[in-house]
Amino acid sequence: MSVQDIYDAVVEFDIDKVVALVKEEVESGTNVSVILSDGLIGAMDEVGQRYTEGEFFVPEMLMAAKAMKAGLEVLKPLLSQGENEKKGTIIIGTVKGDLHDIGKNLVSMMMEGAGFEVIDLGVDVDTEKFLATAKEKNADIICMSALLTTTMPFMEVTVKAIREQGLSLKTMVGGAPVSEDFATKIGADGWSPDAPGAVETARRLTAK
């Protein structure tokens, strides 16, 4: 068995196999960061590439993300021992008045798979909760999702509140009706039409 087998199992959406292989690699002494970067993160980068090329669609991405997350759960106790530096902390949620979460959940899982600490606030999240959690967790980015055009203005409210309070937080927005023009208009730092792009944007915004 090898880390490549973990990579393949994620791309094949085989949750049980991913969990078993990750456990085997840990027990055999493979470096946790190698399992994470080459096995899990590498696989999700491949999944994102296949999505971009039209080979995978949202259902396949969700299945792969669930397989990756299952492997990540095995590694979490070891990752918390501090030998692996996290990429950054992300607060994510669907904005106030909006209960849609499929896209948000996918971004959340892929961000975790890419090495970020992710605090998912769920749906119907108001500005106060975004800001309070970001301060408490010393977060790097607030990611806001919306599927209803009527809830998009809450993104602007949150971005404005961050500016008014002088916080050094980056903001990202996304969701079916959210465009790059809208993101620019409200002053958000990042936008993406899909989950793989969101990961790349977060990497860029947190690059040292």
PyMOL commands that set and color helices and strands:
alter all, ss='L'
color gray80, all
select helices_A, chain A and resi 3-11+15-27+32-52+58-79+102-113+127-137+149-151+153-164+180-186+195-206
alter helices_A, ss='H'
color red, helices_A
select strands_A, chain A and resi 89-94+117-120+141-145+170-174+190-191
alter strands_A, ss='S'
color yellow, strands_A
deselect
rebuild
show_as cartoon
